[in-house]
Amino acid sequence: MSETKLRLYLCTGPHCSARNSAALRDQLEMALWARGLDATVEFHTSGCQDHCDYGPNLLIWPGPIRYYGLTPAILEQIIARHLKGGEPVTEQFATPEMRRKPR
């Protein structure tokens, strides 16, 4: 039995859902299974991650590492480079300044 090494949380809050996070969820679930990563990567959807202007967002633990502005192509890079290869995709890292400001 394999040990979980990474935990992924894909935002499915209202803003990220409006930017097609459901399709990204499906893409990620299929890729984890197809590449044999489903035994070591635990995947969940989450509510709002407070980076609404930059979504869809993906949070990865341990880390935390937060990716922003996900598209199918960017998600494919994260799967190949980070999840499969162990090298984070630094050009897609969210920054603390991207967090939604209180109103």
C-alpha positions in Angstrom: 0.0 0.0 0.0 1.4 3.4 -1.0 1.7 6.3 1.3 0.1 9.7 0.4 2.8 12.2 -0.3 0.8 15.2 -1.6 -2.6 16.6 -0.8 -4.2 18.8 -3.5 -7.1 21.2 -3.0 -8.8 22.7 -6.1 -10.9 25.7 -5.4 -14.5 25.3 -6.4 -15.8 28.5 -4.8 -18.1 30.8 -6.8 -15.4 32.7 -8.7 -13.3 29.7 -9.6 -16.4 27.7 -10.6 -17.3 30.5 -13.0 -13.9 30.0 -14.5 -14.4 26.3 -15.2 -12.9 24.7 -12.2 -15.2 21.7 -12.7 -13.5 20.8 -16.0 -10.1 21.2 -14.3 -11.3 18.8 -11.6 -12.2 16.2 -14.2 -8.9 16.7 -16.0 -6.9 16.3 -12.7 -8.8 13.2 -11.6 -8.3 11.5 -14.9 -4.6 12.5 -15.1 -3.9 11.2 -11.6 -5.4 7.9 -12.4 -3.9 7.6 -15.9 -0.4 8.3 -14.6 -0.6 6.1 -11.6 -0.4 9.0 -9.2 -3.7 8.3 -7.5 -2.0 6.1 -4.9 0.3 8.8 -3.7 -1.6 12.0 -4.4 -4.8 12.8 -2.4 -7.1 15.1 -4.3 -10.0 17.2 -2.8 -12.1 20.1 -3.9 -12.4 23.0 -1.6 -14.4 26.1 -1.0 -13.1 29.6 -1.6 -9.3 30.0 -1.1 -9.5 33.9 -1.1 -7.5 34.4 -4.3 -10.7 35.0 -6.3 -9.3 37.5 -8.8 -6.6 35.0 -9.9 -8.5 31.7 -10.0 -9.0 28.9 -10.5 -6.5 28.1 -7.7 -4.8 24.9 -6.6 -3.3 24.5 -3.1 -0.7 21.7 -2.6 0.5 20.3 0.8 3.1 19.9 2.0 4.1 23.4 1.3 1.9 25.2 1.1 2.2 25.8 -2.6 -0.6 27.7 -4.2 -1.0 27.9 -8.0 -3.2 30.5 -9.6 -4.8 31.1 -13.0 -5.2 27.5 -13.9 -6.0 26.5 -17.4 -5.9 23.0 -18.9 -2.4 23.7 -20.3 -1.1 25.1 -17.0 -2.6 22.2 -15.1 -0.9 19.8 -17.4 2.4 21.5 -16.6 1.8 21.2 -12.9 0.9 17.5 -13.3 4.0 16.7 -15.3 6.5 18.8 -13.6 5.4 19.0 -10.0 3.2 16.0 -9.3 5.1 13.5 -11.5 8.6 15.1 -11.6 8.8 16.7 -8.2 9.7 20.2 -9.5 7.2 22.9 -8.7 6.1 25.2 -11.5 7.4 28.5 -9.8 6.1 30.8 -12.6 2.5 29.9 -11.5 2.9 30.5 -7.8 0.4 32.7 -6.2 1.7 35.4 -3.9 0.3 36.8 -0.6 -0.5 40.0 -2.3 -3.0 38.2 -4.5 -5.2 37.3 -1.5 -8.6 38.9 -1.6 -8.8 42.1 0.5 -11.5 42.4 3.2 -14.2 44.8 2.3 
